[in-house]
Amino acid sequence: MEIRLRAYFEGTALQYVIPEQEKLKSFTIIQEDIRFYFKRR
């Protein structure tokens, strides 16, 4: 799986890229726990 992060002035966006798999037709993300920490100057 590849996770792409995009940053904008208004916020951020995540995109999950799952390689195509013959036996995996669909899936559901049940929970997401992502945190961002920014260093203060």
BAFI-3210 file (N, C-alpha, C; in Angstrom, 3 decimals, decimal comma, padded with zeros to 6 digits):
// residues 41
n [1|2|3|4|5|6|7|8|9|10|11|12|13|14|15|16|17|18|19|20|21|22|23|24|25|26|27|28|29|30|31|32|33|34|35|36|37|38|39|40|41]
n.u [000,836|000,453|000,708|-000,314|000,384|-000,914|-000,366|-001,972|-002,764|-005,190|-005,476|-004,891|-004,621|-005,216|-004,374|-005,012|-003,319|-003,854|-002,397|-003,612|-005,161|-005,705|-007,446|-008,574|-011,237|-012,659|-012,501|-012,765|-011,961|-011,896|-011,120|-009,227|-006,272|-004,520|-001,957|-000,545|002,439|003,958|006,956|007,708|008,892]
n.v [-001,158|002,219|005,427|008,605|011,932|015,130|018,558|021,583|025,115|025,336|022,946|019,387|016,366|012,891|010,028|006,739|004,209|001,229|-001,636|-003,466|-006,573|-009,940|-011,557|-009,772|-007,879|-005,767|-003,549|-002,254|000,548|000,565|001,988|004,902|006,306|008,792|011,053|014,316|015,982|018,989|020,737|023,303|026,613]
n.w [000,000|-000,718|000,620|-000,024|000,655|000,592|000,832|001,484|001,564|002,846|004,221|004,582|002,568|002,235|000,347|-000,355|-001,972|-003,348|-004,589|-007,394|-006,867|-007,535|-005,950|-004,242|-004,223|-003,101|-000,236|003,113|004,977|008,303|010,561|011,198|012,247|012,241|012,834|012,916|013,498|014,042|014,062|016,288|015,931]
ca.u [000,000|001,145|-000,095|000,132|-000,046|-000,858|-000,556|-002,496|-002,921|-006,442|-005,448|-004,160|-005,430|-004,559|-004,877|-004,503|-003,178|-003,750|-002,136|-004,661|-004,896|-006,706|-008,430|-009,109|-012,132|-012,997|-012,135|-013,289|-011,120|-012,797|-010,662|-008,044|-005,685|-003,356|-001,646|000,508|003,163|004,768|007,943|007,552|010,153]
ca.v [000,000|003,504|006,523|009,891|013,079|016,408|019,688|022,800|026,180|025,114|021,691|018,272|015,286|011,594|009,123|005,378|003,536|-000,213|-002,339|-004,407|-007,949|-010,804|-012,067|-008,672|-007,085|-004,538|-003,526|-001,110|001,061|000,651|003,027|005,612|007,037|009,483|012,286|015,135|016,770|020,006|021,312|024,743|027,362]
ca.w [000,000|-000,787|001,154|-000,562|001,456|-000,110|001,746|000,876|002,542|003,564|004,977|003,991|001,998|002,147|-000,687|-000,219|-003,266|-003,114|-005,844|-007,793|-006,486|-008,157|-004,988|-003,437|-005,079|-002,382|001,171|003,844|006,064|009,453|011,485|010,748|013,379|011,700|013,559|012,347|014,485|013,389|014,948|016,500|015,824]
c.u [000,892|000,198|000,503|-000,458|000,124|-001,148|-000,974|-002,552|-004,147|-006,437|-004,636|-005,137|-004,589|-005,203|-004,208|-004,477|-002,893|-003,488|-003,261|-004,224|-006,045|-007,807|-009,039|-009,935|-012,525|-012,545|-012,725|-012,287|-012,056|-012,410|-009,378|-007,528|-004,390|-003,175|-000,501|001,131|004,079|005,713|007,719|008,899|010,382]
c.v [001,235|004,572|007,823|011,011|014,339|017,507|020,921|023,877|025,938|023,856|020,636|017,243|014,022|010,781|007,776|004,733|002,065|-000,892|-003,338|-005,826|-008,818|-011,225|-010,975|-007,768|-005,767|-004,662|-002,267|-000,713|001,322|001,802|003,631|006,442|007,683|010,789|013,004|015,958|017,731|020,630|022,817|025,403|028,208]
c.w [000,000|-000,243|000,646|000,282|000,629|000,892|000,953|001,956|003,418|004,421|004,261|003,425|001,941|001,040|-000,480|-001,597|-002,980|-004,452|-006,148|-007,457|-006,984|-007,188|-004,114|-004,341|-004,421|-000,934|001,796|004,918|007,235|010,371|010,948|011,915|012,910|012,443|012,866|013,460|013,739|014,424|015,054|016,444|017,033]
res [m|e|i|r|l|r|a|y|f|e|g|t|a|l|q|y|v|i|p|e|q|e|k|l|k|s|f|t|i|i|q|e|d|i|r|f|y|f|k|r|r]
***
